[in-house]
Amino acid sequence: MIVFEPEVDLWPMLAALFAAVACGLLGNFLLLRRQSLMGDAISHSVLPGLVVAFIVTASRDPIAMFVGAAVAGIATVVLIELVKRLGRVEAGAAMGVVFSVLFALGVLLLELGAASSVDLDADCVLHGQLELLGLASGVPRQVITLAVMALLAALFVTALFKELRIAAFDPGLATSLGFGAGRLHYALMVFVAAATVASFEAVGSILVIAMLICPAASARFMTDRLATQLWLSLLVAVATAVLGYLAATSVPSIFGEASVNAAGSIVVVSGLFVALSALFAPRHGVLPRSLRRRDLAVEAALDDLLARIYRGGECGETSVSLADLRSGMAGRAFDAGVRRARNLGAIERDGRSVSLTPLGRERAIDVVRRHRLWERYLVDEAGIAPDHVHETAEQLEHLGIGPAAGAADDPHGRPIP
């Protein structure tokens, strides 16, 4: 049974939803730039910036928090670039080094006496305090902050969509067109830092990291169009926040527990979305791709079977024995090809022999024609010896297209139908 008490659960759920939307939108461009770990790096490395801001101002003033986090975020990006260039290491290693050191520095500062007077601790930073938002008498400040951040992220992506898209796929082209890929990169990093800061107090860094990566990754499995990916990532982010929060309050009651950490539950649900997308997404999912490969293998086996029967007919055989056909094909491929050919009505069986129907003959002629055209092309245009082109042409014939006809026969003297 779903447990949802509006007076207690509404504000925490809205906070999670706004954080998921803000981070999910920005995470798409980190993913496309192969910088998803940058979100992890910034979400960790803004910690020393936050703590220093707390130490200097002795308060949790939102402006001081943003300035401290923004400075730390930009410093993270600059340091990563320096480590990558001067140390000549790949980007992932540079990110790992920088954010590990800066996060450790932030934790150290948290434990110092200078920061002890500020209401901030490691658990708050890591896990957030979503559940406590339900105890507020009015609209919690964190919810307002996250709503504003989600709106700003949406406006940023909408206003600079064209520029962000070009910079994500081809930074050099973006710079040559006057968009300034470097400036866009730093602007994106500032927004990621801002979203991280806005989310820290309410949802914690673990949820921020997940939301910067998981909705975008789930959407990427489903489409190759960026605009569609953005909308899908929004849907996944919203569904993740809502279902994850409801799971935190409802599922534990089945086992006699009151609830579990809401941020942790949302992260688990986001991971499930990525796993389901990786398995079942229509375009790039593992299972649909496996089914497509299987169908292609069956179609290739059918083509091979019909072509072999046709070539037997060129030698004067009206039918070809199944034993002869099986000897030249793998067992599973042969069986799949025979089943497919019989289902299509492409072959007729007479005892232990088979022959082509008019439909099967038409398809066989098309396959043999493509094969021999490719052989001729490979010899005439690629300069390959005639006795080395058969296997390559046998693969190319399954593409469904062939070179333009320019000869009456193949390199072996056989007519091209």
matplotlib code that plots the C-alpha trace (Angstrom):
import matplotlib.pyplot as plt

x = [0.0, 1.3, 2.0, 1.8, 0.7, 0.6, 1.2, 4.4, 5.6, 4.7, 7.6, 10.3, 8.9, 8.9, 12.5, 13.6, 11.7, 13.1, 16.7, 16.2, 14.9, 17.7, 20.5, 18.9, 18.7, 22.3, 23.5, 22.6, 25.4, 27.9, 27.0, 27.3, 30.7, 31.9, 32.3, 29.7, 32.4, 32.7, 29.4, 30.8, 33.9, 32.1, 29.5, 32.5, 34.9, 32.4, 32.5, 35.6, 34.1, 31.0, 32.9, 35.2, 32.1, 30.6, 33.8, 34.1, 30.4, 29.6, 26.2, 24.4, 23.6, 22.5, 24.6, 27.8, 27.1, 26.7, 29.8, 31.9, 30.6, 30.9, 34.6, 35.3, 33.5, 35.5, 38.7, 37.9, 37.5, 40.7, 42.7, 41.4, 42.5, 45.9, 46.4, 45.3, 47.6, 50.7, 50.5, 49.5, 46.9, 43.5, 40.5, 39.0, 42.2, 42.6, 39.0, 39.5, 42.7, 41.2, 37.9, 39.4, 41.9, 39.3, 36.6, 39.1, 40.1, 36.4, 35.9, 39.0, 37.6, 34.3, 36.1, 38.1, 37.0, 36.7, 33.7, 32.1, 30.0, 28.2, 25.3, 26.8, 28.1, 29.2, 25.9, 24.0, 26.4, 26.3, 22.6, 20.8, 17.8, 14.8, 12.6, 13.1, 11.5, 8.2, 8.4, 8.5, 5.5, 5.5, 7.2, 10.7, 13.5, 15.2, 12.2, 12.1, 15.8, 15.5, 12.5, 14.4, 17.4, 15.3, 13.7, 17.1, 18.5, 15.5, 16.0, 19.7, 19.2, 16.4, 18.1, 21.4, 20.2, 21.7, 25.0, 25.2, 24.3, 27.1, 29.6, 28.7, 29.3, 32.0, 33.7, 36.0, 33.0, 31.3, 34.4, 34.8, 31.1, 31.7, 29.9, 33.0, 33.1, 35.3, 33.0, 30.0, 31.9, 32.6, 29.0, 27.8, 30.1, 28.8, 25.3, 26.3, 28.0, 24.9, 22.6, 24.9, 24.9, 21.1, 20.7, 23.3, 21.4, 18.1, 19.2, 22.9, 25.7, 24.9, 21.5, 23.1, 25.6, 23.0, 20.6, 23.5, 24.1, 21.2, 18.3, 20.5, 22.0, 18.5, 17.3, 20.4, 19.7, 16.3, 17.1, 19.8, 18.0, 19.1, 15.8, 14.0, 16.7, 16.1, 12.4, 12.9, 15.5, 13.0, 10.4, 12.9, 14.0, 10.4, 9.5, 12.7, 12.0, 8.4, 8.7, 11.9, 10.3, 7.1, 9.3, 11.1, 7.9, 5.9, 8.1, 9.6, 6.2, 5.8, 8.6, 7.5, 9.8, 8.8, 10.8, 14.3, 16.5, 14.6, 17.7, 19.1, 15.8, 15.7, 19.2, 18.3, 15.3, 17.4, 19.8, 16.8, 15.8, 19.3, 19.3, 15.8, 16.8, 20.0, 18.1, 14.8, 15.3, 14.0, 17.1, 20.1, 18.8, 20.6, 17.5, 16.1, 19.6, 20.0, 16.6, 17.7, 21.0, 19.1, 16.7, 19.6, 21.3, 18.2, 17.8, 21.5, 21.0, 17.9, 19.9, 22.7, 20.3, 18.4, 21.7, 23.1, 20.0, 20.1, 23.7, 22.8, 20.2, 22.8, 24.6, 21.5, 20.1, 16.4, 16.6, 19.3, 19.5, 19.3, 22.4, 24.5, 23.0, 23.7, 27.3, 28.1, 26.3, 26.5, 23.8, 21.8, 22.1, 20.9, 17.9, 16.9, 17.2, 15.1, 12.4, 12.4, 12.3, 9.4, 7.4, 7.9, 7.0, 10.4, 11.2, 9.4, 10.4, 10.4, 11.6, 15.2, 15.6, 14.4, 13.7, 12.9, 9.4, 9.0, 9.2, 12.3, 13.9, 13.3, 15.0, 17.8, 18.5, 18.7, 21.2, 23.4, 23.3, 24.6, 27.3, 28.7, 28.5, 30.5, 33.0, 33.4, 33.7, 36.3, 38.4, 38.0, 38.0, 39.8, 42.4, 41.9, 42.8, 39.7, 40.4, 40.3, 37.0, 34.4, 34.3, 34.2, 31.4, 29.5, 29.4, 28.6, 25.7, 23.7, 23.7, 20.8, 22.6, 25.2, 27.4, 26.0, 26.0, 28.8, 29.7, 27.9, 29.8, 31.8, 35.6, 35.2, 33.2, 29.8, 26.9, 25.5, 21.7]
y = [0.0, 3.5, 5.6, 9.3, 12.0, 15.4, 17.4, 15.5, 14.2, 16.9, 19.3, 16.5, 15.0, 18.4, 19.1, 15.8, 16.5, 19.9, 18.7, 15.8, 18.1, 20.7, 18.1, 15.8, 18.6, 19.7, 16.1, 15.6, 17.9, 16.4, 12.9, 14.1, 15.6, 12.4, 14.3, 12.6, 12.2, 16.0, 16.1, 13.7, 15.8, 19.1, 17.6, 16.5, 19.4, 22.2, 21.0, 23.0, 26.0, 25.6, 25.1, 28.1, 30.3, 29.1, 29.8, 33.3, 34.3, 32.1, 31.5, 29.5, 32.6, 31.3, 34.0, 33.1, 29.4, 30.0, 32.2, 29.6, 26.7, 28.5, 29.4, 25.8, 24.5, 26.8, 25.9, 22.2, 22.6, 24.6, 22.2, 19.2, 20.9, 21.7, 18.1, 16.7, 18.9, 19.2, 15.6, 14.2, 11.9, 11.1, 13.2, 10.5, 10.2, 14.0, 14.3, 11.5, 13.0, 16.6, 15.7, 13.2, 15.7, 18.6, 16.4, 15.2, 18.8, 19.6, 16.8, 17.9, 21.4, 20.1, 18.4, 21.5, 23.5, 26.6, 24.9, 23.4, 26.4, 26.0, 23.6, 21.4, 17.8, 15.0, 13.1, 16.2, 16.6, 13.0, 12.0, 15.3, 15.8, 15.4, 13.9, 17.0, 19.3, 17.7, 19.2, 22.8, 25.0, 26.9, 26.4, 25.3, 27.6, 24.6, 23.9, 27.5, 27.4, 24.1, 25.4, 28.5, 26.4, 24.1, 27.1, 28.6, 25.4, 25.0, 28.7, 28.1, 25.0, 26.5, 29.8, 28.2, 24.9, 25.4, 26.5, 23.8, 21.2, 22.2, 22.6, 19.1, 17.4, 19.5, 22.2, 23.2, 24.0, 25.9, 28.1, 28.7, 29.8, 32.3, 30.5, 30.1, 26.4, 27.3, 29.9, 27.6, 24.9, 27.1, 28.4, 24.8, 24.1, 27.1, 25.9, 22.4, 23.8, 26.0, 22.9, 21.0, 23.7, 24.1, 20.4, 19.7, 20.7, 19.0, 15.9, 15.4, 14.8, 11.1, 12.0, 14.9, 12.6, 10.1, 12.8, 14.3, 10.9, 8.5, 10.3, 11.4, 7.9, 6.3, 8.7, 8.2, 4.5, 5.4, 7.9, 9.5, 12.9, 15.5, 17.3, 14.0, 13.0, 16.1, 15.5, 11.8, 12.7, 15.1, 12.3, 9.9, 12.5, 13.2, 9.5, 8.7, 11.3, 10.4, 6.7, 6.7, 8.8, 6.7, 3.6, 5.0, 5.5, 2.5, -0.5, -0.7, -1.0, -4.3, -5.6, -3.9, -0.9, 2.7, 4.1, 4.3, 7.2, 8.9, 10.1, 6.5, 5.1, 7.6, 6.7, 3.0, 3.7, 5.8, 2.9, 0.6, 3.0, 2.9, -0.9, -1.3, 1.2, -0.7, -3.9, -2.9, 0.5, 0.0, 1.3, 0.6, -1.9, -5.2, -7.4, -5.5, -5.4, -9.1, -9.8, -7.6, -9.4, -12.7, -11.6, -10.4, -13.7, -15.6, -13.3, -13.9, -17.7, -17.5, -15.6, -18.1, -21.0, -19.6, -18.6, -22.1, -23.6, -21.1, -21.9, -25.6, -24.7, -23.0, -26.3, -28.0, -29.3, -28.8, -29.5, -29.7, -32.3, -31.1, -33.0, -31.1, -27.8, -28.6, -29.5, -25.9, -24.1, -24.1, -26.4, -23.7, -21.3, -24.0, -24.9, -21.2, -20.6, -23.6, -22.6, -19.0, -20.1, -22.5, -19.9, -17.4, -20.0, -19.6, -23.3, -26.5, -29.8, -33.1, -35.8, -35.0, -32.3, -28.8, -26.4, -22.8, -21.4, -18.3, -16.1, -17.9, -17.7, -14.0, -13.4, -15.8, -13.9, -10.7, -12.2, -13.7, -10.5, -8.5, -11.0, -11.1, -7.3, -6.9, -9.4, -7.5, -4.2, -5.6, -6.8, -3.8, -0.9, -2.2, -4.2, -7.5, -10.8, -12.7, -15.7, -13.4, -11.7, -14.4, -14.2, -10.4, -10.4, -13.0, -10.5, -7.4, -9.2, -9.1, -5.3, -5.3, -3.0, -3.6, -1.5, -0.3, -2.9, -2.4, -5.8, -8.9, -11.4, -11.7, -12.1, -15.9, -15.7, -16.5, -14.3, -11.6, -12.2]
z = [0.0, -0.9, 2.1, 1.3, 3.8, 2.0, 5.1, 5.8, 2.4, -0.1, 0.5, 0.6, -2.6, -4.3, -3.2, -4.7, -7.9, -8.4, -7.7, -10.1, -12.9, -12.5, -12.3, -15.0, -17.6, -17.1, -16.9, -20.6, -21.8, -19.4, -20.8, -24.4, -23.7, -22.1, -18.8, -16.6, -14.0, -14.0, -12.2, -9.6, -9.3, -8.9, -6.5, -4.3, -4.8, -4.0, -0.4, 0.6, -1.1, 1.0, 4.2, 3.6, 2.9, 6.2, 8.0, 6.6, 7.0, 10.0, 8.4, 5.7, 3.6, 0.2, -1.7, 0.3, -0.4, -4.1, -4.4, -2.4, -4.5, -7.8, -7.0, -6.0, -9.1, -11.5, -9.6, -10.1, -13.8, -14.1, -12.0, -14.0, -17.2, -15.7, -14.4, -17.8, -19.8, -17.6, -16.3, -19.7, -18.2, -19.6, -18.5, -16.1, -14.2, -13.9, -12.6, -10.1, -8.7, -8.3, -6.8, -4.4, -3.0, -2.8, -1.2, 1.4, 2.0, 2.5, 5.0, 6.9, 7.1, 8.4, 11.2, 12.2, 15.2, 13.0, 11.3, 14.3, 15.0, 11.7, 11.4, 8.7, 9.0, 6.8, 6.9, 5.8, 2.9, 1.8, 2.5, 2.8, 5.0, 2.8, 5.6, 7.8, 5.2, 6.1, 9.6, 8.3, 9.1, 5.8, 2.4, 3.2, 2.0, 0.3, -1.8, -3.1, -3.8, -5.7, -7.7, -8.7, -9.7, -11.8, -13.5, -14.2, -15.5, -17.9, -19.1, -19.6, -21.6, -23.6, -24.4, -25.4, -26.7, -30.2, -28.8, -26.2, -28.8, -31.2, -28.4, -27.0, -30.4, -32.0, -29.7, -32.5, -34.8, -32.0, -31.5, -35.2, -35.4, -32.6, -29.8, -27.7, -26.6, -23.7, -22.3, -22.7, -20.9, -18.0, -18.0, -17.8, -15.0, -13.1, -13.4, -12.4, -9.3, -8.6, -8.9, -6.6, -4.0, -4.2, -3.7, -1.0, 2.0, 1.0, -0.9, -0.3, -2.8, -3.4, -5.0, -6.9, -8.5, -9.5, -10.9, -13.0, -14.7, -14.5, -16.2, -19.1, -19.4, -19.4, -22.0, -24.1, -24.5, -26.0, -28.6, -30.8, -31.0, -28.4, -28.1, -27.5, -25.1, -23.0, -22.7, -21.9, -19.2, -17.7, -17.6, -16.1, -13.5, -12.4, -12.3, -10.4, -7.7, -7.2, -7.3, -5.3, -2.5, -2.5, -2.3, 0.7, 2.6, 1.3, 0.6, 4.2, 5.7, 4.0, 6.1, 9.3, 9.0, 9.2, 6.2, 4.7, 3.7, 0.8, -1.1, -1.0, -2.3, -5.1, -6.2, -6.2, -8.4, -10.8, -11.1, -11.9, -14.6, -16.2, -15.9, -17.5, -20.3, -21.0, -21.3, -23.0, -24.8, -28.4, -30.1, -28.0, -25.4, -25.1, -25.7, -28.8, -30.3, -29.7, -31.4, -34.3, -34.6, -34.5, -37.2, -39.4, -38.9, -40.0, -43.1, -44.0, -43.6, -45.9, -48.5, -48.4, -48.7, -51.7, -53.4, -53.0, -54.5, -57.4, -58.1, -58.2, -60.8, -62.9, -63.1, -64.4, -61.1, -60.8, -57.0, -54.5, -51.7, -48.1, -47.2, -49.7, -48.5, -44.9, -45.6, -46.6, -43.8, -40.0, -38.5, -36.7, -39.6, -42.0, -39.8, -39.4, -43.1, -44.0, -41.5, -42.8, -46.4, -45.8, -43.9, -46.8, -49.4, -51.0, -51.4, -52.1, -50.5, -52.4, -50.0, -49.2, -51.9, -52.2, -55.1, -55.5, -55.9, -58.2, -55.1, -53.9, -57.3, -57.5, -54.2, -55.0, -58.3, -56.3, -53.8, -56.5, -58.5, -55.6, -54.8, -58.3, -58.7, -55.5, -56.7, -59.9, -58.0, -55.7, -58.5, -60.9, -58.4, -55.3, -57.2, -55.2, -56.9, -58.2, -55.9, -52.8, -53.2, -52.6, -48.8, -48.7, -51.4, -49.3, -46.4, -48.6, -50.4, -47.2, -47.1, -49.5, -52.0, -54.7, -57.0, -60.3, -63.0, -65.4, -66.6, -67.9, -65.8, -62.6, -62.4, -62.7, -65.9, -64.4, -65.8, -63.5, -63.5]

ax = plt.figure().add_subplot(projection="3d")
ax.plot(x, y, z, "-o")
ax.set_aspect("equal")
plt.show()
